[in-house]
Amino acid sequence: MGIKGKLVSAKSKVKKDAIYRRAYIWIALIFVFIGVGFFPSYFSRLSKTDLAHHIHAIIGLSWMVLVLGQTYLIGHGDVHGHRKAGILSFILAPSLVITGIYMTQLNLADGPLGLGDGRLGLAYENVGLLLYFSLFVILAFVYRHDFRRHQRFMVCTAFVAIPPAVARIPVFYLPRGMVPVWQADRLSLVLIVVITAVLLVNDWRKGKLYFAYAFTFIFFLVQIATVRLFLNWHLWLEFSHWLAG
């Protein structure tokens, strides 16, 4: 099948799958989490925030806008516009990974590190998210002509915005100390597990399960189960010291 045939096929598949026809609505909800979660520590302090954090925030938001825009375009049958917008991913994806690593370095370098330090668990989650994001961006490109796989890989890349945003909500909006930071992090990961479980059930009802959601479901379950181990793992502490420089 030529490119033209694949575009027609993609339009047909979108029309048949209601949940992806309106996927941009669900992606837009992540912006709500981002706005609420980052308001106390970032959006309300823009003039007091350093340039590095601004650059990371702009790139991260730009990626989310790209995914939102692409899901909107494909949901309305504009496959050509969807493909043109995707060119931006070649700039945004590596930039997001690079700035994400730098943000992790800054956090680890903010004072002496020792076993049990919550920053070790946060670094474990962040490094995992960056690896996860990189893998799925690459797979989305590899399967760019396989509509069902491509759309799932791209949707999953948007999940990386959920943990840092959602974890801040109980920390900043509930009484201080009511929800420890590490528990808030776990709650944010649980939310992704729940979302992917729903998406897996949706695929199962349609007769086929896809790698993207199955991997995401297992990946975040593993992170939830192992994050506390990394707080007291000497090798991870040494790696964190190296990463912090």
PyMOL commands that set and color helices and strands:
alter all, ss='L'
color gray80, all
select helices_A, chain A and resi 3-16+18-21+23-38+43-48+51-75+79-108+118-142+147-166+168-173+181-205+211-230+234-244
alter helices_A, ss='H'
color red, helices_A
deselect
rebuild
show_as cartoon
